[in-house]
Amino acid sequence: MRRGIALLTVGAFSVLGLTACGGGAETPEPETTEGTAAESTGAGLTVWIDANREAAFKTAAQAYTDATGNEVELVVKDNDQMRSEFATQVPTGQGPDIAFGANDWVGEFVNNGLIAPVELGDKASEFSEGSVAAFTFDGQVYGVPYAVENLALIRNADLVESTPATFDEMIEMGKAAGVEYPFVIQVGDEGDPYTMYPLQASFTGSVFKQNADGSYTSELNVGGEQGEAFAQWLQAKGEEGVISTSINYDVAVDAFKSGKAPYILGGPWMLADFEGMNIAVDPIPAAGPNPGVPFLGVQGGFISAKSNNALLANDFLVNYVGSEEVQDELFAIGNRLPALNASAEKAAADPLIGGFQAASEGGFPMPNIPEMAAVWTFWGKTEAQILGGADPVETWNKMVSDIQAELNK
């Protein structure tokens, strides 16, 4: 549950716009990627996973062992610890052969020599282009994707019949529903820039400026008149009581679930909480002059740069974790759109998942450049301060200066 580089243009990251291959009822026998070794070598793989997806990875591990004779040891790690432990253990020759995590880890891991490139071979065309591009850094692919996720607007269809194109129109429709909140979004005392980003993006666009090919530069893109306009808008919505630091994740989910709010901005991880409700999933209304588009995050597997079994690891990731059977199972567990086209096509037949897919159109890939780490520390706190009454322009510009100072270190 989420509470808190690309080589293509932004539009190419739209999950909806990516071509999907047809998937049959039967899962084909895995074929080894050229350059990998699938025969039994007596070697084994150590794989770090999170507890929520352990069952699906067991399926991949068993299929791999049955086909090759090579054992796979699955080690459950807390998501909050996996990134830091991988970063500290790999340089010493410890840690796993494979770890699963988010695409925005790539830049840091590559720069620190922690991960090795992967070879997708002919299999590359079977994954959505955006999911592969999300793991691409300096022209090399450094991860095998399995899921794509993004925010959307979730609507209680018993309270409101549609979602307008603009934020203000949505609020008016929400007020007309006659419930406690016209709309809820998680913020909390520390802010939540990930969840707030689609609203900001409608003013500022991407967090960092982009090259013509869609890859990110290190030049910050949240300042200037557009950033100030968002800050002023945010303060106004705070004063109106539409957005508040008193609304955290649990409060927002409970308000929507109990019928106190007709709209909530959230992700597919919320769907289990709303089971049994008459809900729909829509694109996010624009608060500013541009579309309200979310971050696109991709989950996948990395190969340790210190692994003695890199060929085996590549084969396991590409042909077993990347199999239709396993990607289907990962979707069933987490409700995230699969990265494998055949599995994504089936998943999007569900109108709720199809709604998240539509909301992803034009979305910005979560930057996988190392510079992104400098943004988070200041971003959420600044938004919370503005909602709390701080001068919006002064506070926002200080944030931009603080981030720039961090980037210049």
N, C-alpha and C positions, 0 to 999 in steps of 0.2 A: 504494500500500500504506500502510495506516495503522499506524504503530508507536507509537506513543505511546498572548411573543410570539405566541405563538400567540393567535388570537382564539377558539379552540375549547377545549373541555375536554380534559384530557389523554387521555381515552379516545378522543376524535375523532382523535388522532394515530396511533392504532393502524392500521398498514397493513392488517392483516387485516380490520379493521372497516370499511374504506372501500369504498364501492360501486364495482365495476369494470364498465365498459361492455364489451360484446362487441367483439372485433376480428376483422375479416375477413382473408382471405389477401392481398388487394390493398390497397396504400396509396392512399388517396384523394388526388386532386389538392389541394394546399394552397389554402386560401381565406384571403384577407386579412382580418385583424381590422378591424372598424369603427374608423376613426380612424387607420389606418395607410396607407402608400403603397407599393404593390408595383410600380407602373409604373417603367420605366427613367428614371432621372434623371441618369445619367452620374456619379452619386456612388458611392463605395465605402465599405465598412465595414472597420475594423481590429478584429480579434477576438483576444483573448489566451486561449490554451488550454494544457493540459498535454500532454506528449508521449504519455502513455498513451492518450488519447482523440482524438488527431489524426485518425485515419482516419475515425471517425464524423463529426467536424465537417467533414471534407472532403466527405462525402456531402451534408450540409446546405448547405454553401457552394456546391457545384456545382449542386444543385437550385435554390437561390435565384438564382444567376447565370443559369441557363438560363431561369428563369421571368421574371426582371425585367430582365436585362441589367446589373445592378449587381454589381460585383466585390466579393469578400470576401478580405481578406488575413488569413491565419491566422498568428499569431505565437506560437511555442511558448515558454512561460515555466515555470520551475521553480515548483512549488506553494509552496515556502517563500518565494519572492521575489514572487509575484504580488500578494499582499495589500499588502505594504509599498510596492512600486513603484506600484501603483494609487493608494495613498493619497498618495504624494508627487508623482506626475505629474499627476493630474487637476486639482488646484487651479491648476496653471500652464497649463492648456489643452492639455497633452500627454496621452500615454497613449492607450488604445484607445477605440473606441465601446462595446465589450462586453468584459467579463471574466467568466470562470467561476470560481465558488468556492462556499464553504459558507454556509449560511443564518445561521450565528452571526456573520458579518461585518456583517449588515444594520444593527444598531443603531449601531455605530461609523460606518459609511459614511453613514447618514442624518444623524446628528448633525453630521458634518463636511461635509455638503453634497456628497458625492462621487457619489451615484447618484440617478437619476430614477425615479419610479414607472413601472410597466409597466401596460399595458392588455390584459388577457386576453380581454375581450369574451365572446362565447358559448363560447369555448374553455375558459373556467375550469372548467366542469362536466366536462370531459374529463380533467382532472388529479385525482389523489387530493386530498381536502379538506385532509388534513394537510400535504401537500407545499406547497400554496398558502399555508396558514396559517403555515408555517414562514418564509416570506418576507414575511409581513405585519407591519408596524410602524406603530403609531398609526393603524390603519385603512386604510393604503395597502399595496398589493402592490408590492414592490421587486425581484422576481426571477422568472424563469420556470424552474421546477424541471425536472430531468431524471432524478434518481435519489434513492432513499431507502436509507439503510443503518443497520444496528444490529448489536449484538453478540447472540450466542446461545451455547448450550452445544453444542459439537461432540463427538460421541461415537463411539468406535471400537466398532462393533457386533459385532466379532469378540471383543472383550474383555468387554463388558457389554451386557446385553440391554435396558436401560432407563435412564432418568434419574429418580431420586426427586424428590419435591416440595421437600425441604429439603436444605440444604447438607451438614449432618452425615450424613444418610442417604446422600447421594451419595459422601461420603468413605469411609464404611464399605463401600459397594459397590465403590468404586475399590480399596480395600485388598484386598478379597476377590479381585480380579482377579489378584493375585500379581505385579504388575509394580513397577517402581522408584518411580513416583509415582502416588498415587491420583487426582491432579488437577493440572493446571498452569495458571497464569495469569501473564502477563508483568507484571513489576513493575520490576526493574532498580534501580540505585543511586539514581535520582532519583524513583522511584515512577511510577505510571501511573494517575492518578485516572480517566481516561476508561474504561479497562478495568475498574478496580475499582468503578466507580460502581454497577453493578447490585447488587452485594453491599451497598454503603452505602445505596442507595436502599431496600433492604428494612428499614432502620432509620429513615432520616431523610426519605425521600421526595424532593421536588424541591429543587434547590439554592437557589432563591429562592422565596419564597411566591408564590402565584398568586391572581389575581382570580377572581371567580365565572365569568368567561368563559374562564378558562384562561390568559390572558396573564400574563406575569411582572411582579411588582413588583420594587422594588430592595431589598426586605427579605430579608436572608440567612436561610436555613432549614437550616443544617447544625449548629447548636449545640444547647445544652440537653442534657437527659437522653438524647435519642435519639442525638445525636452522640457523647456520651460512651460510650454503650452500644456503638456501632460501633467506637470506638477500642479499647475493652477487648476486644471480640471479635477485632479485628484482631491485637492483641498476642498473644492466646491462640493464634490460628492460626499466628502466627510462631513461637511457642515450640514448637508441635507439629510444625513443619516443613512444614505444609500450604501456606503462602504464604511466599515468600522473595524478598528483593531479589537473590539470586543467579540468579533465573530472569528473563531478559530475553526479548525477542521471539524471537530466533533459538533460544535454548535451549528455550523452550516449544514452538515449532513442531517442532524436531528431536526432542524427547522424544515428542511425540504421533505424529509421522510414523514413528518407528522402533519404535512399539509399547511404549514405556516408560511411557505414561500413557493411561488409557482415556478421560479427559475433558480438554478444553481450552476455556477461555472465549475466544472470538475472533469475528472477523467474516468476511464473505464473501470478503474479500481473501485469506484463507488457503486457500480451496478448491482453488486451483491446486496448492498444495503437497501436498495430500492426494489428488490424482487417482489413481485405481486402488485406493484403500482402501475398505473397507466401512464407510462412516460414515453417521451420522444427525445431524440438527440439531434440538435440543430447546429449550424454554423454560429460562431460568436458574433453578436452585433458590434458594429464599429462605434467606438467612442469618439474617435477623431476623424480626420478626412480620408484615411486609408482603411483598408479592410482590417478587421480584428482577427488576426491569424495567430495561432499558437506556436510554441516550440514543438519540434518533432524530435522525439527521443528514440533511440534505437538500442536494444539490448543484444548482446552477442558474446562470443567466446574469444578470448585472447590466448596466444601461445607464448609461454615464457621464453625470453631470449636465452635463458640458461638451461632449457630443457634438453636432455640427452635423447629425447624421443620425439623430436619435432615432426618427423615425417608421419609417425603414428598419430600424433596429436592433430595434424592437419587432416588426415584421413577421417579420424573420429568426428571432428567438427563438421567437415564438409559433407560427408556421406552418411552420417548417422544422426547427429544433431540437426543437420540440414535435410533429413528425410521428411517426407510428407507425414508419415506416422507420428514422428516425434513433434513436428511443428503443430500438427493438429492437437496433440495432447497438451502441449505448452499453451495453446490458445484456450483450451477447455479449462485449464487451471487459472489462467490470469486474465482472460478476456482482452488480451492485447492482440492487435492485428498481426498475423504471422508475416515474417519477412519472405517466406517462400511463396511465390505467386500462386501455386496450385492450392495451398492451404488458405491463403488470403481470400481467394475467390470464393471458397466455401464459407469462410467466416463472415464475409461482407453480405452474405445472403440474409443474415440476421439484421433487421432494420436498425437496431441500436448500434451495432458495430458498423453498419453502413453509414450511420449518421456521423460517427467519429471519423470515418474515412472521408466523408464529404467535408467535414470541418477542418480537415488537414490541408485542404487545397490552398496552395500558396504559402503554406506555413514555413517558418524559418527553422532549419536544422539546428539543434542544440550545438553551439560552437564546440569543436573538439580541439581548438588551439589552447595552449597552456595559459594564454593571457586571460581566458575566461575565469580562471580561479580568482583573479584580483577583483572581479566585479561583485561577487556574491556578498562579501563581507560588508560592504557599504550600502548595497542596493535596497535590501529589505528594510534595514533600520531607517534609511532616509524616507521611504514611503510611509513607514509607521509614524515618523516624526511629523511629516506633513499632515497626515490624517489627525494627528494630535494637536494641530494648531500652529506648527512652525511655519515661518515665512516660506512659501513654496519655491519661489525663484532662488532666493538665497540658499536655501537648504539643498535644492537640487544641484545648483552650480558647485556648492562645496563638495557634494558627492562626486561630481565629475572630476573635480580637481584632486580629490583624494584617490580616486581610482587611477587617474593619470600618473600621480606620484608613485603609486604602487607599481604601475607598469614600467616606469622609468628606473626603478631600482636595479 
